[in-house]
Amino acid sequence: MKLRIAAALAASICASGCVSQSEMALANNVYKIDVDAQGLISMAMAKGQIQQRVAESTLAKGYTHYIIQAAGTQNSTIYAGHTPVYGNTTVNVFGNTAYANTTYTGGQPINIPTSQTSVIVTMFKAPNVPAGAIDAARALAASKPKKKKAPIS
């Protein structure tokens, strides 16, 4: 029972996590946006939010369009400890002799998956918008979840 609880706790640690974002100006209209995530759920969320984050940043800085110049993701794991170790000893007595057998369970490593994504983006505003630039307002609207309309009765 205790091993099941420990395994469930380890699984929840690996699945949950957090997402952090940072931004650095490289030039007047060039920025590096970093998104770091820990845990399976957070990693999935971060991948879906990077385009949204770039579009929000573009609009917040007074630009209307952007081009992603470079992007990269690095995945790894962090060792967070190990599951508890339990021992179980059984003793069999035959006459004046006792035979003991001990089995150990647990001790598996707990590794938390991590992801670091960096995007370098160049931002533009009219009239200097090059062909192929992404409209930040449209990209932001497309990244937001659509609300389902209630059926008409």
VMD Tcl script that draws the C-alpha trace (Angstrom):
set ca {
  {0.00 0.00 0.00}
  {2.78 2.42 0.95}
  {4.60 1.64 -2.31}
  {1.48 2.50 -4.32}
  {1.17 5.82 -2.52}
  {4.85 6.59 -3.16}
  {4.48 5.69 -6.85}
  {1.40 7.91 -7.15}
  {3.25 10.77 -5.49}
  {6.22 10.35 -7.84}
  {3.92 10.31 -10.87}
  {2.14 13.47 -9.74}
  {5.47 15.27 -9.22}
  {6.59 14.33 -12.73}
  {3.27 15.28 -14.32}
  {2.76 18.61 -12.60}
  {5.25 21.43 -12.65}
  {5.65 25.06 -13.53}
  {6.32 27.37 -16.46}
  {8.51 30.48 -16.31}
  {9.09 33.07 -19.01}
  {11.71 35.73 -19.52}
  {12.46 38.28 -22.20}
  {15.61 40.13 -23.20}
  {16.06 42.94 -25.74}
  {18.85 42.23 -28.23}
  {18.24 45.37 -30.36}
  {15.50 48.01 -30.78}
  {13.08 45.57 -32.37}
  {14.77 42.20 -31.72}
  {13.97 40.19 -28.60}
  {14.85 36.82 -27.15}
  {11.98 35.11 -25.37}
  {12.71 32.11 -23.14}
  {10.10 29.70 -21.82}
  {11.22 27.10 -19.27}
  {8.91 24.31 -18.13}
  {9.14 21.49 -15.59}
  {6.76 18.54 -15.53}
  {4.83 16.85 -18.32}
  {1.71 19.01 -18.05}
  {3.70 22.24 -17.97}
  {5.83 21.18 -20.93}
  {2.72 20.56 -23.02}
  {1.29 23.94 -21.96}
  {4.54 25.78 -22.74}
  {4.72 24.43 -26.28}
  {1.22 25.70 -26.94}
  {1.89 29.11 -25.39}
  {5.12 30.16 -27.11}
  {3.43 31.57 -30.24}
  {0.86 33.31 -28.03}
  {3.63 34.80 -25.86}
  {5.50 36.13 -28.92}
  {2.31 37.74 -30.28}
  {1.46 39.32 -26.90}
  {4.97 40.69 -26.54}
  {4.89 42.15 -30.07}
  {1.64 43.99 -29.43}
  {2.72 45.13 -25.94}
  {5.80 46.81 -27.41}
  {3.76 48.74 -29.99}
  {4.58 46.53 -32.99}
  {2.04 44.82 -35.24}
  {4.00 42.04 -36.98}
  {6.89 39.71 -36.25}
  {9.22 37.18 -37.82}
  {10.75 34.35 -35.81}
  {14.45 34.42 -36.67}
  {15.54 31.41 -34.61}
  {13.97 28.93 -32.24}
  {15.28 26.00 -30.28}
  {14.16 23.60 -27.59}
  {16.25 21.52 -25.23}
  {14.68 18.72 -23.22}
  {16.27 17.13 -20.16}
  {15.42 15.77 -16.72}
  {16.15 16.79 -13.15}
  {16.78 14.16 -10.49}
  {14.34 14.89 -7.67}
  {15.14 11.98 -5.36}
  {13.92 8.43 -5.13}
  {10.91 6.51 -3.91}
  {11.07 5.14 -0.38}
  {12.74 1.77 0.18}
  {10.83 -0.85 2.14}
  {12.14 -4.15 3.46}
  {10.10 -7.23 4.26}
  {11.68 -10.09 6.20}
  {10.12 -13.51 6.56}
  {11.51 -16.02 9.05}
  {10.90 -19.75 8.91}
  {11.87 -21.85 11.93}
  {12.69 -25.53 11.57}
  {13.59 -27.03 14.90}
  {16.42 -24.99 16.40}
  {17.27 -23.29 13.08}
  {15.73 -20.10 11.72}
  {15.92 -19.15 8.03}
  {15.33 -15.50 7.11}
  {14.64 -14.00 3.71}
  {14.52 -10.23 3.20}
  {13.14 -8.56 0.07}
  {13.47 -4.88 -0.70}
  {11.14 -2.77 -2.81}
  {11.24 0.86 -3.90}
  {14.26 3.08 -4.40}
  {13.41 3.97 -7.99}
  {14.67 7.39 -9.13}
  {12.20 10.26 -9.52}
  {13.14 12.30 -12.59}
  {11.23 15.45 -13.55}
  {11.21 16.24 -17.27}
  {12.22 19.79 -18.21}
  {12.13 21.84 -21.38}
  {13.89 25.11 -22.27}
  {12.64 26.91 -25.40}
  {14.27 30.06 -26.78}
  {12.85 32.18 -29.59}
  {14.54 35.17 -31.23}
  {11.95 37.40 -32.84}
  {12.19 40.58 -34.92}
  {9.20 42.92 -34.58}
  {7.86 45.38 -37.16}
  {5.22 48.06 -37.54}
  {3.77 49.79 -40.62}
  {5.05 50.88 -43.07}
  {8.13 48.67 -42.58}
  {6.46 45.25 -42.51}
  {8.30 42.76 -44.74}
  {6.54 40.08 -46.76}
  {6.02 36.92 -44.76}
  {5.76 38.68 -41.39}
  {3.12 37.27 -39.04}
  {0.28 39.54 -37.93}
  {0.48 39.50 -34.12}
  {-3.20 40.30 -33.56}
  {-4.30 37.42 -35.82}
  {-1.82 35.01 -34.27}
  {-3.02 35.95 -30.79}
  {-6.68 35.51 -31.77}
  {-5.90 32.11 -33.30}
  {-4.06 30.93 -30.16}
  {-6.97 31.65 -27.81}
  {-9.40 28.76 -27.23}
  {-12.65 29.10 -29.12}
  {-15.84 29.38 -27.07}
  {-18.46 26.80 -28.01}
  {-21.86 28.17 -28.83}
  {-24.83 26.67 -27.06}
  {-27.14 24.69 -29.38}
  {-30.28 26.51 -30.44}
  {-33.42 24.77 -29.28}
}
mol new
graphics top color blue
foreach p $ca { graphics top sphere $p radius 0.5 }
foreach p [lrange $ca 0 end-1] q [lrange $ca 1 end] { graphics top cylinder $p $q radius 0.2 }
display resetview
